[in-house]
Amino acid sequence: MSARYKVLWAEVAERDLGEALSFIARENPGNARNLLNTIRQKTAGLELFPERGRIVPELHEQGISLYRELVIAPWRLQYRIADGEVLVLSFIDSRRNVEDLLLQRFLRTPQ
C-alpha cells in the first residue's frame, strides 16, 4: 500500500478559498458549491499522489521547484510536500499577476 500524506491548509490558503467562494456565491451559490466539491475531490487525491501536480511554472523559471500546483481553471492551488504532509499554501485566480503574487507570498513566508 502506498504511503498516505496528510493534507493541511495554511491559514492564508483557507482565507484565499473563503474569499473566492464568497465572491462566487454572491452571483451563483450553486457554482460556489460545485467549486468547493471539486477542490475537495482534487485535494483528497493528494493524500496518495502528491506529486501529480505540476511544478509552479512561474517559480520554476526563477529556479524554485519546491512548490507544486493543481489547476482548477481559472483557479490555481499551490502546495508543497514535506515530511509526509501536503501543505496547501495558496488558492488564487490565474487571471491575476500570478508570478508577482507567488514570489511575494512564498519568499516572505518562512519555509
CYANA upper distance limits for C-alpha pairs under 8 A (distance plus 0.5 A):
  2 SER  CA     48 LEU  CA      7.20
  3 ALA  CA     48 LEU  CA      7.06
  4 ARG  CA     47 GLU  CA      5.69
  4 ARG  CA     48 LEU  CA      5.66
  4 ARG  CA     84 GLY  CA      7.92
  5 TYR  CA     46 LEU  CA      7.73
  5 TYR  CA     47 GLU  CA      4.97
  5 TYR  CA     48 LEU  CA      6.81
  5 TYR  CA     50 PRO  CA      8.03
  5 TYR  CA     84 GLY  CA      5.48
  5 TYR  CA     85 GLU  CA      5.47
  5 TYR  CA     86 VAL  CA      6.86
  6 LYS  CA     47 GLU  CA      6.52
  6 LYS  CA     84 GLY  CA      7.01
  6 LYS  CA     85 GLU  CA      5.17
  6 LYS  CA     86 VAL  CA      6.52
  7 VAL  CA     43 THR  CA      7.83
  7 VAL  CA     44 ALA  CA      8.11
  7 VAL  CA     46 LEU  CA      7.61
  7 VAL  CA     47 GLU  CA      6.83
  7 VAL  CA     85 GLU  CA      6.37
  7 VAL  CA     86 VAL  CA      5.18
  7 VAL  CA     87 LEU  CA      6.53
  7 VAL  CA     88 VAL  CA      7.84
  8 LEU  CA     85 GLU  CA      7.65
  8 LEU  CA     86 VAL  CA      6.61
  8 LEU  CA     87 LEU  CA      5.41
  8 LEU  CA     88 VAL  CA      6.61
  9 TRP  CA     13 ALA  CA      6.64
  9 TRP  CA     14 GLU  CA      6.76
  9 TRP  CA     87 LEU  CA      6.18
  9 TRP  CA     88 VAL  CA      5.19
  9 TRP  CA     89 LEU  CA      7.10
 10 ALA  CA     14 GLU  CA      6.87
 10 ALA  CA     87 LEU  CA      7.16
 10 ALA  CA     88 VAL  CA      6.44
 10 ALA  CA     89 LEU  CA      5.95
 10 ALA  CA     90 SER  CA      8.19
 11 GLU  CA     15 ARG  CA      6.72
 12 VAL  CA     16 ASP  CA      6.62
 12 VAL  CA     89 LEU  CA      7.38
 12 VAL  CA     90 SER  CA      7.08
 13 ALA  CA     17 LEU  CA      6.67
 13 ALA  CA     88 VAL  CA      6.94
 13 ALA  CA     89 LEU  CA      5.67
 13 ALA  CA     90 SER  CA      4.66
 13 ALA  CA     91 PHE  CA      6.12
 14 GLU  CA     18 GLY  CA      6.58
 14 GLU  CA     90 SER  CA      8.28
 14 GLU  CA     91 PHE  CA      8.47
 15 ARG  CA     19 GLU  CA      6.60
 16 ASP  CA     20 ALA  CA      6.75
 16 ASP  CA     90 SER  CA      7.06
 16 ASP  CA     91 PHE  CA      5.98
 16 ASP  CA     92 ILE  CA      7.20
 17 LEU  CA     21 LEU  CA      6.60
 17 LEU  CA     91 PHE  CA      6.38
 17 LEU  CA     92 ILE  CA      8.41
 18 GLY  CA     22 SER  CA      6.53
 19 GLU  CA     23 PHE  CA      6.62
 20 ALA  CA     24 ILE  CA      6.75
 21 LEU  CA     25 ALA  CA      6.38
 21 LEU  CA     32 ALA  CA      5.80
 21 LEU  CA     35 LEU  CA      8.31
 21 LEU  CA     36 LEU  CA      8.11
 22 SER  CA     26 ARG  CA      6.85
 22 SER  CA     32 ALA  CA      8.12
 23 PHE  CA     27 GLU  CA      7.97
 24 ILE  CA     28 ASN  CA      6.47
 24 ILE  CA     29 PRO  CA      7.34
 24 ILE  CA     31 ASN  CA      7.36
 24 ILE  CA     32 ALA  CA      6.03
 25 ALA  CA     29 PRO  CA      4.50
 25 ALA  CA     30 GLY  CA      7.78
 25 ALA  CA     31 ASN  CA      7.49
 25 ALA  CA     32 ALA  CA      5.71
 28 ASN  CA     32 ALA  CA      7.17
 29 PRO  CA     33 ARG  CA      6.83
 30 GLY  CA     34 ASN  CA      6.67
 31 ASN  CA     35 LEU  CA      6.59
 32 ALA  CA     36 LEU  CA      6.72
 33 ARG  CA     37 ASN  CA      6.68
 34 ASN  CA     38 THR  CA      6.66
 35 LEU  CA     39 ILE  CA      6.65
 36 LEU  CA     40 ARG  CA      6.67
 37 ASN  CA     41 GLN  CA      6.75
 38 THR  CA     42 LYS  CA      6.66
 39 ILE  CA     43 THR  CA      6.47
 39 ILE  CA     72 ILE  CA      8.17
 40 ARG  CA     44 ALA  CA      6.45
 41 GLN  CA     45 GLY  CA      7.05
 42 LYS  CA     46 LEU  CA      7.49
 42 LYS  CA     70 LEU  CA      8.37
 43 THR  CA     47 GLU  CA      7.90
 45 GLY  CA     49 PHE  CA      6.64
 45 GLY  CA     50 PRO  CA      7.96
 46 LEU  CA     50 PRO  CA      4.75
 46 LEU  CA     51 GLU  CA      8.16
 46 LEU  CA     52 ARG  CA      8.06
 46 LEU  CA     86 VAL  CA      7.80
 47 GLU  CA     86 VAL  CA      8.14
 50 PRO  CA     81 ILE  CA      7.54
 50 PRO  CA     86 VAL  CA      7.40
 51 GLU  CA     68 ARG  CA      8.09
 53 GLY  CA     68 ARG  CA      6.03
 53 GLY  CA     69 GLU  CA      5.50
 53 GLY  CA     70 LEU  CA      5.62
 54 ARG  CA     68 ARG  CA      5.76
 54 ARG  CA     69 GLU  CA      6.01
 54 ARG  CA     70 LEU  CA      7.34
 55 ILE  CA     60 HIS  CA      7.24
 55 ILE  CA     65 SER  CA      6.61
 55 ILE  CA     66 LEU  CA      8.02
 55 ILE  CA     67 TYR  CA      6.36
 55 ILE  CA     68 ARG  CA      4.71
 55 ILE  CA     69 GLU  CA      6.80
 56 VAL  CA     60 HIS  CA      6.53
 56 VAL  CA     65 SER  CA      7.80
 56 VAL  CA     67 TYR  CA      6.51
 56 VAL  CA     68 ARG  CA      5.72
 56 VAL  CA     69 GLU  CA      6.39
 56 VAL  CA     78 GLN  CA      8.04
 57 PRO  CA     61 GLU  CA      6.68
 58 GLU  CA     62 GLN  CA      7.41
 58 GLU  CA     98 VAL  CA      8.10
 58 GLU  CA     99 GLU  CA      5.87
 59 LEU  CA     63 GLY  CA      7.04
 59 LEU  CA     64 ILE  CA      5.61
 59 LEU  CA     65 SER  CA      7.27
 59 LEU  CA     67 TYR  CA      8.29
 59 LEU  CA     99 GLU  CA      7.56
 59 LEU  CA    102 LEU  CA      8.17
 59 LEU  CA    103 LEU  CA      7.69
 60 HIS  CA     64 ILE  CA      5.26
 60 HIS  CA     65 SER  CA      5.68
 66 LEU  CA     80 ARG  CA      6.83
 66 LEU  CA     81 ILE  CA      8.39
 67 TYR  CA     78 GLN  CA      7.16
 67 TYR  CA     79 TYR  CA      6.20
 67 TYR  CA     80 ARG  CA      5.35
 67 TYR  CA     81 ILE  CA      8.24
 68 ARG  CA     78 GLN  CA      6.15
 68 ARG  CA     79 TYR  CA      5.90
 68 ARG  CA     80 ARG  CA      6.48
 69 GLU  CA     76 ARG  CA      6.98
 69 GLU  CA     77 LEU  CA      5.77
 69 GLU  CA     78 GLN  CA      4.71
 69 GLU  CA     79 TYR  CA      6.43
 70 LEU  CA     76 ARG  CA      6.35
 70 LEU  CA     77 LEU  CA      5.73
 70 LEU  CA     78 GLN  CA      7.14
 71 VAL  CA     75 TRP  CA      6.51
 71 VAL  CA     76 ARG  CA      5.11
 71 VAL  CA     77 LEU  CA      6.90
 72 ILE  CA     76 ARG  CA      6.39
 72 ILE  CA     77 LEU  CA      8.05
 73 ALA  CA     94 SER  CA      8.19
 74 PRO  CA     93 ASP  CA      6.41
 74 PRO  CA     94 SER  CA      6.01
 74 PRO  CA     95 ARG  CA      7.58
 75 TRP  CA     91 PHE  CA      7.27
 75 TRP  CA     92 ILE  CA      6.08
 75 TRP  CA     93 ASP  CA      5.09
 75 TRP  CA     94 SER  CA      6.01
 76 ARG  CA     90 SER  CA      8.47
 76 ARG  CA     91 PHE  CA      6.15
 76 ARG  CA     92 ILE  CA      5.88
 76 ARG  CA     93 ASP  CA      6.82
 76 ARG  CA     94 SER  CA      6.66
 77 LEU  CA     88 VAL  CA      7.62
 77 LEU  CA     89 LEU  CA      8.14
 77 LEU  CA     90 SER  CA      6.25
 77 LEU  CA     91 PHE  CA      4.93
 77 LEU  CA     92 ILE  CA      7.08
 78 GLN  CA     88 VAL  CA      6.44
 78 GLN  CA     89 LEU  CA      6.14
 78 GLN  CA     90 SER  CA      5.74
 78 GLN  CA     91 PHE  CA      6.92
 79 TYR  CA     86 VAL  CA      7.05
 79 TYR  CA     87 LEU  CA      5.84
 79 TYR  CA     88 VAL  CA      4.69
 79 TYR  CA     89 LEU  CA      5.62
 79 TYR  CA     90 SER  CA      7.56
 80 ARG  CA     86 VAL  CA      6.26
 80 ARG  CA     87 LEU  CA      5.95
 80 ARG  CA     88 VAL  CA      7.24
 80 ARG  CA     89 LEU  CA      7.95
 81 ILE  CA     85 GLU  CA      6.28
 81 ILE  CA     86 VAL  CA      5.12
 81 ILE  CA     87 LEU  CA      6.92
 82 ALA  CA     86 VAL  CA      7.05
 82 ALA  CA     87 LEU  CA      8.34
 92 ILE  CA     96 ARG  CA      8.35
 92 ILE  CA     98 VAL  CA      8.33
 93 ASP  CA     98 VAL  CA      8.46
 94 SER  CA     98 VAL  CA      6.75
 97 ASN  CA    101 LEU  CA      6.80
 98 VAL  CA    102 LEU  CA      6.46
 99 GLU  CA    103 LEU  CA      6.55
100 ASP  CA    104 GLN  CA      6.47
101 LEU  CA    105 ARG  CA      6.54
102 LEU  CA    106 PHE  CA      6.24
102 LEU  CA    107 LEU  CA      8.45
103 LEU  CA    107 LEU  CA      6.10
103 LEU  CA    108 ARG  CA      8.49
104 GLN  CA    108 ARG  CA      6.49
105 ARG  CA    109 THR  CA      6.63
106 PHE  CA    110 PRO  CA      8.32
